[in-house]
Amino acid sequence: MKKYFWIIAIFAALLLLLPACGGNPRDDDEEEEEETRGVPIDGTEAWWVAPSQIGRERKYPGNRVPVIGEDDDASYVHIFWNPHGISIPDHNSFQVTIILEFESDVGFGIDTMWQCAFDPYGTWARSSTHEDYIEMIFPYNIEEIKCLPNWIFSGSNWDETKWGNGKTRLTMPEMTGLCIQIPMDFEFDAGEIVVHDVIFANIGPGPVITGPHPPAN
């Protein structure tokens, strides 16, 4: 019996080593493929949809993301922007609105969940509660998903190496992106997610802030 407990313990320890957003560890060939997917960003983007969590310098043309079950039977939407530099005193009032559409002929909807947020420290913070769940989205409906990052991503940091230096919460002024997970029961091509817009605003009292904006030419 002890033998089985040891096996379970070793398996649980291995699970802690897995990256938090975007699936299991990949070999060099798989990482190289992700780095060359899409096209390079040109520096004028207010926001963009990246092919992966490690390829934030590239984007999907038209911000169209294929919805395909991957190595862990899930698909991901990685949305990046340049550091916002939020300076409002109450970060709980900062809201990101994502407007997207699921283009598909499968005839059924797909579930969406908040997966993680990105900052320069590699913060993998999500609440791991019912707050992760967004909603089911259906083909050819324009969906408006609202997120208060300081609320949704207030959970423990999944990267244990950050615990010692206090990076156990999302660093809001330096937030660079969000990731949405689409759980899938099996591997198949379901269609595409088209991200139409990403809107940033302070919904609390005081002056409304918006951004980020493309740099001036």
N, C-alpha and C positions, 0 to 999 in steps of 0.2 A: 504493500500500500504506500509506504514511504517513497518508493521509486516513482510512483505516479505523481505524488505531490511535488517531487523535485522536477519532473518533466513540466508540470503545469507552471511552476515557479520560473523555470528557465524561459518558457514560452512567453510568460507575462513580461519578463525583463526585456526580451527582444522587442516586444511591442512598443515599449517606451522609447526605443531607438528610432522608430519610424518618424519621418517628417510629418508635420501636422497638416499641411495643406497640399493636396494634389497627388496623393497616392504614396505608394511604397518606394523605397530607394531604387534608383535606376542605374544601370551600368553606363560606362562611358559612351557607348554608341547611342543609347537612348537619350542621354543628356545632350549629345551633339545634335541629334535630330531635333530636339526641342529648341535648341539655340538657333537653329537655322530655319525653323518654321516661321511663316509670316514674312513681313517686310520690316526694314529698319524704321524706327520713328525718325521724324525729321526735325524735331525740336520745337515745333509750333503747336503741338497738340495740347489742348487743355486737359484731356484725359485720353486714354486708349485702352483697348482690350488686348492683353498680351497672350501669346500662345502657352505660357507656362509661368510658374512662380519664379523660375530661374532665368527667364528670358524677358525681363522687363524693358530691355532696349529694343524690342521688336513688337510688332502689333499685327493683328489680323486685319487685312484690308476690309474696309467697310464695317469694322467692328462686328464681324459675323463669326460666331463661335460654333464649330460642329459639336453637336451633342451626341457623344459616343461613349458607351461604357468602356472604361479603361482597365488598368491592371487591378484595380480594387472595385470594379463594378460601379464607378461613379464618373461623372463628368464635371468640369470646373469652368467657371467664368472668372478670370483674373483681370480686374480693372485697376489700372495704375494712373497716377498723376504725379506731378512734381510736388515736393513737400509744400504743404499749404501755408505753414507758418501761422497757425491759428493763434490769435492773441486775446481772444475774449476771455473774461474771467471765469465764466461758467461753461465748461466744455460739454456739460450735459445738454446744452441747448443747441449744439452744433449738429446739423442733420445733413445726411447725404441721401439724395433721391436718385434712384436708377430707373430709367424708363426703358423697358425692353419688350421684345416680342419673340414668341416661340413659333418659328416657321416649320411646319411639319404636316405630313399627311397621315400620321399614325392613327389619328382619330381619338386620342386620349391625352390627358394632361400629364405634366411631370411635377414632382415635388421639388421645392427649392429650400435650401437651408443656408444660413450664414456659416461660413467655414472659418475664416481667419482674417486678420487685418495685418497690414505690412507697415513697418517703420524701419529706420536704419539699423535698429538693433535686432531685427529678425523676430519681432514679437509675434507669438502665435497665441493670441488671447481670444478665447470665446467662452461663453458662459456655461456651455455644456448642460443646458437646461432646455425647457420648452421654448425659451426665447430664441434658440437657434433656428427654429422652424419659421419659414416665411409664409409660404402658401403654395397651393397647386396652381400652376399656370397652364392655360389651355391654348391650343394652336390659334394663331392669328388674332389674339386679343392683345391690345396694348396694355402692358402691366406697369404700374407705378409702384415701386418698392421703396419704402422709406426706412432709413436706418439712423439711429442715434449711436454712433460708434462708441462713445464713452460709456454708454449703457450696455449695449449688446456685447462688446468685447472687454468686459471688466473681469473676466474669469482668470484663472491661474494661467501662467505662461507655460506652454508645453515644452519649451526648451530649458532643460534644467540648468544649462550653463549660465543662464541669465539670472538665476536666483541670487547668486552671490553679490551681484552689483545692483540689485534692486530693480532690474528691468522686468518686473513681473506684471506690469500693466502696459497697455497701449500708450505710447508717447504721442499724445494727440497733435501737438504743433508740428511734429515731424512725420505724421502719418502719410504714407505714400500709396496706399491702395487697399482694396477689399477683395475677398474671394468668396464666391458663391459656389456651393456644392449642389449637384443634382444627383441624388442617390438613384441607382439603377439596379434592378434585380439581375440583369444579365447583360452581356456585351452585344450591343447592336447600334446601328446608326439611326437615331430618332429624328434628326433634322438639324436645325440651326437656331441658336439664340442670336438675335440681332439687338445690340445695345444702341438705342437711339440717342440717349442723352444721359449725362450725369450732372446733377445740379447740387450745388453746395450752398447752404444758407444757415444763418443763425435764427432759430425760431423763437428764442427767448426774448425777454425785454431788452431794450436798447437798440442801437442802430443795426440794421440788417447788413450782414456781410455776404458777399457772394464770391465765387472763384473756384478753383484757380483759373487764370486766363492765359491764353497763349502769350508768349513774350512779344513785345513790340518789335516790328520789323525795322 
